Amino acid sequence: MSTPRTATKRSTARPDDSPFDFNLDAVEAEADLTPWMVHWDGRRWEFEHAQALDVWGLMESAEQGDIGATVGIFRLALGKEQWADFRKIRMPQYKMTALFRAYREHCGLAEGESAASSGS
């Protein structure tokens, strides 16, 4: 019987001018991240572009299902201060549906596409 050969893993040293494989600091948005302005209840509201939202907050919201994800997107897009005021206003469901549809369109997201997705 012959003894099976085992492959040895070789470690390749990185040259000093190449200390990483991917520079995330150099990545820039492919879309124009202009905030979205909405008029509601006599006030102007500024929603941050969906592609600029913190992905960790989006993923936590997505764990709550579709409604939780939608609420999470708007909570993050408005920021703490605006969200607190926005949340005080009674919101009929048909208006929330229209708001989300228009926000998704502004951000260039297809129907059913998550704000956390790459969009590509």
N, C-alpha and C positions, 0 to 999 in steps of 0.2 A: 504494500500500500504506500502511496505517496502522501506526503504531508501537504495540505492545501496552503497556498501562498496567501498571505494577508497583505493587503495594500497599506502602505504607510502614507499617512497624510502629511504632505509637505507644506510647510508654512513659508509663504513668500513675503519677504520684507518689502515694505512700502518705501518708495523713494521719499526723501524729505519734502519734496515739492508736491506730494500727493497724499496728504494725511487722511483723506476721507474719500468715500465712493460717491457721495451725493451731497451737494451743498444746498440744503433747504433754505438757507438765508438768501440765496440768489433767485429763488422762485418768485415770479410775479404773477399777478392775476391776469388771466386772458380776457376778462370782461372789464368794462368800465364799471367801477364800484360806486357809482353815484348813488347817494341816498335817495329814497323814494319819499316824496312829500304827499301827505293826505290831509284833506280837510274833513273834520268830523266834529259834530257837536259845537260848532262855532270856534274851533281851534285848529291850528296847524300842527300836524304830527310828523316827525321825521323818523322813518324806518331805515336802519342800516341795510345795505345790500345783502342779500342772503349769502352770497359767496364770501362775504367778509365776516360772517358770524363765527363765533367760537365753536369749533366742531365738538368739543367735549360737552358743552351745554346742549347742543343739538342731539348728540347721541343719548344723553341722559333723558331728554324729553321723548325721544323716539321709543324708549323702553316703555312708555306709558300708552302706546298705541297711537292711532291716527290723530285723535283729538288732542292727546297730550303733546304730540309732535307739533301740531299746528299752534297750540297755545305757546309752546316753548319757542317756536320760531319768532312769534310776535313779541314775546317777553324779551328775548335777546335782541331783536331788531330795534325795539323801542328803548331799551336800556331801563335800569331800575327806576329812575325818577319819572320818566314818561309813562312806563308801564303801570306804575301805581295809580297815576291819574287816569290813564286810559281804561283801566280795569274798573274804575268807579262808575263808569257810564254804562247804562243798560245797553246790551248789544243783541239785537234780534239775529237769529241764526242766518237768515237770508242775507243780511249785511255782512256777516263774518265770511260767508261763502263767497260773496262778490269781492270782498277785501282780499281774501287769500288768492283768488283767481287772478286779480289784477296785480297783486304783489309778485306772484309767480311769473306772470308775463313780463313785468318790469325787470325781473332778475334773470330772464331768459331760461327759466326752468320749464320743462315739459310737464304735462299733467302726470301726476303720480311720481315725479322725480323728487327726491329728497334734496333739501337745501344743503345737506352735507355731502352730496355726491359731487363728483368732479365736474360735471356738466359737459364732459367731452365724449 
